[in-house]
C-alpha cells in the first residue's frame, strides 16, 4: 500500500489555510481542489501549500 502524506490547502483568493487532507507521497504535482472558503464566503480554488 502506498504511503500517504499530510498536506494543508490554502485559498488562492485570500491565502487562508482552511483545510487539511492527505495524498499519495509519490505524487509530484501540487494538489488543487475547489472548496468553500469561510473567509471569502464562497467557493474558491485551494492549492497545496509548500
MDTraj code that builds the backbone (N, CA, C; nanometers):
import mdtraj as md
import numpy as np

residues = "UNK UNK UNK UNK UNK UNK UNK UNK UNK UNK UNK UNK UNK UNK UNK UNK UNK UNK UNK UNK UNK UNK UNK UNK UNK UNK UNK UNK UNK UNK UNK UNK UNK UNK UNK UNK UNK UNK UNK UNK UNK UNK UNK UNK UNK UNK UNK UNK UNK UNK".split()
xyz = np.array([
    [0.0838, -0.1189, 0.0000],
    [0.0000, 0.0000, 0.0000],
    [0.0883, 0.1252, 0.0000],
    [0.0471, 0.2253, -0.0772],
    [0.1246, 0.3489, -0.0888],
    [0.1149, 0.4318, 0.0393],
    [0.2237, 0.4965, 0.0723],
    [0.2268, 0.5820, 0.1899],
    [0.1544, 0.7134, 0.1600],
    [0.0877, 0.7702, 0.2606],
    [0.0132, 0.8942, 0.2449],
    [0.0869, 1.0096, 0.3120],
    [0.0755, 1.1287, 0.2544],
    [0.1407, 1.2481, 0.3060],
    [0.0323, 1.3492, 0.3445],
    [0.0466, 1.4122, 0.4613],
    [-0.0499, 1.5114, 0.5067],
    [-0.0169, 1.6465, 0.4428],
    [-0.1174, 1.7141, 0.3863],
    [-0.0977, 1.8436, 0.3213],
    [-0.2020, 1.9439, 0.3712],
    [-0.1669, 2.0719, 0.3646],
    [-0.2569, 2.1804, 0.4019],
    [-0.2993, 2.2521, 0.2750],
    [-0.4294, 2.2839, 0.2634],
    [-0.4809, 2.3535, 0.1462],
    [-0.4998, 2.5010, 0.1775],
    [-0.4532, 2.5869, 0.0859],
    [-0.4568, 2.7320, 0.1035],
    [-0.5445, 2.7926, -0.0054],
    [-0.6305, 2.8868, 0.0334],
    [-0.7182, 2.9571, -0.0611],
    [-0.6343, 3.0454, -0.1533],
    [-0.6609, 3.0395, -0.2850],
    [-0.5897, 3.1235, -0.3821],
    [-0.6281, 3.2701, -0.3694],
    [-0.7510, 3.2984, -0.3282],
    [-0.8008, 3.4355, -0.3211],
    [-0.7454, 3.5115, -0.2011],
    [-0.7606, 3.4545, -0.0800],
    [-0.7256, 3.5297, 0.0414],
    [-0.6050, 3.4728, 0.1164],
    [-0.5601, 3.3521, 0.0827],
    [-0.4433, 3.2936, 0.1482],
    [-0.4718, 3.2240, 0.2792],
    [-0.5996, 3.2076, 0.3141],
    [-0.6364, 3.1409, 0.4395],
    [-0.6087, 2.9907, 0.4293],
    [-0.5575, 2.9334, 0.5380],
    [-0.5314, 2.7887, 0.5436],
    [-0.6531, 2.7223, 0.6054],
    [-0.7438, 2.6720, 0.5200],
    [-0.8734, 2.6250, 0.5653],
    [-0.8839, 2.4743, 0.5836],
    [-0.8151, 2.3967, 0.5038],
    [-0.8368, 2.2522, 0.5022],
    [-0.7061, 2.1760, 0.5137],
    [-0.7159, 2.0546, 0.5676],
    [-0.6030, 1.9626, 0.5779],
    [-0.6503, 1.8291, 0.5228],
    [-0.5693, 1.7670, 0.4379],
    [-0.6063, 1.6408, 0.3764],
    [-0.4812, 1.5567, 0.3551],
    [-0.4957, 1.4413, 0.2908],
    [-0.3812, 1.3552, 0.2612],
    [-0.3771, 1.3264, 0.1119],
    [-0.2579, 1.2879, 0.0667],
    [-0.2397, 1.2459, -0.0728],
    [-0.1268, 1.1450, -0.0782],
    [-0.1086, 1.0815, -0.1927],
    [-0.0003, 0.9852, -0.2090],
    [0.1346, 1.0558, -0.1958],
    [0.2277, 0.9942, -0.1278],
    [0.3607, 1.0530, -0.1090],
    [0.4399, 1.0539, -0.2396],
    [0.4068, 0.9666, -0.3324],
    [0.4797, 0.9574, -0.4589],
    [0.4331, 1.0585, -0.5621],
    [0.3214, 1.1268, -0.5368],
    [0.2665, 1.2258, -0.6292],
    [0.3602, 1.3460, -0.6383],
    [0.3880, 1.3948, -0.7602],
    [0.4848, 1.5036, -0.7776],
    [0.4175, 1.6400, -0.7971],
    [0.2943, 1.6436, -0.8494],
    [0.2266, 1.7711, -0.8716],
    [0.1537, 1.8166, -0.7462],
    [0.1352, 1.9483, -0.7340],
    [0.0653, 2.0026, -0.6179],
    [-0.0852, 1.9835, -0.6337],
    [-0.1517, 1.9462, -0.5254],
    [-0.2945, 1.9186, -0.5240],
    [-0.3731, 2.0485, -0.5400],
    [-0.4774, 2.0479, -0.6249],
    [-0.5645, 2.1632, -0.6464],
    [-0.7090, 2.1164, -0.6387],
    [-0.7880, 2.1776, -0.5493],
    [-0.9276, 2.1409, -0.5298],
    [-1.0106, 2.2683, -0.5146],
    [-1.1316, 2.2681, -0.5691],
    [-1.2221, 2.3806, -0.5494],
    [-1.3086, 2.3496, -0.4270],
    [-1.2964, 2.4334, -0.3216],
    [-1.3673, 2.4115, -0.1959],
    [-1.4217, 2.5440, -0.1435],
    [-1.5105, 2.5355, -0.0445],
    [-1.5680, 2.6554, 0.0158],
    [-1.4671, 2.7200, 0.1100],
    [-1.4488, 2.8510, 0.0969],
    [-1.3600, 2.9262, 0.1856],
    [-1.4463, 3.0088, 0.2807],
    [-1.4403, 2.9800, 0.4123],
    [-1.5199, 3.0565, 0.5081],
    [-1.4788, 3.2042, 0.5144],
    [-1.3536, 3.2357, 0.4890],
    [-1.3064, 3.3738, 0.4940],
    [-1.3616, 3.4554, 0.3759],
    [-1.3687, 3.3937, 0.2574],
    [-1.4204, 3.4616, 0.1383],
    [-1.5724, 3.4473, 0.1254],
    [-1.6300, 3.3515, 0.1957],
    [-1.7742, 3.3197, 0.1913],
    [-1.8201, 3.2743, 0.0532],
    [-1.7320, 3.2011, -0.0181],
    [-1.7688, 3.1445, -0.1480],
    [-1.6731, 3.0320, -0.1842],
    [-1.7037, 2.9600, -0.2917],
    [-1.6188, 2.8520, -0.3383],
    [-1.5017, 2.9100, -0.4169],
    [-1.3806, 2.8698, -0.3812],
    [-1.2602, 2.9167, -0.4489],
    [-1.1653, 2.7988, -0.4689],
    [-1.0625, 2.8191, -0.5487],
    [-0.9609, 2.7165, -0.5711],
    [-0.8671, 2.7141, -0.4502],
    [-0.8433, 2.5959, -0.3972],
    [-0.7497, 2.5766, -0.2869],
    [-0.6338, 2.4904, -0.3373],
    [-0.5129, 2.5326, -0.3100],
    [-0.3938, 2.4595, -0.3550],
    [-0.3135, 2.4104, -0.2362],
    [-0.2385, 2.3064, -0.2596],
    [-0.1488, 2.2513, -0.1565],
    [-0.0379, 2.3523, -0.1270],
    [-0.0162, 2.3818, 0.0010],
    [0.0913, 2.4743, 0.0384],
    [0.2226, 2.4006, 0.0425],
    [0.3321, 2.4765, 0.0362],
    [0.4650, 2.4151, 0.0388],
    [0.5056, 2.3830, 0.1799],
])
top = md.Topology()
chain = top.add_chain()
for i, resn in enumerate(residues, 1):
    res = top.add_residue(resn, chain, resSeq=i)
    for name in ("N", "CA", "C"):
        top.add_atom(name, md.element.get_by_symbol(name[0]), res)
traj = md.Trajectory(xyz[None], top)
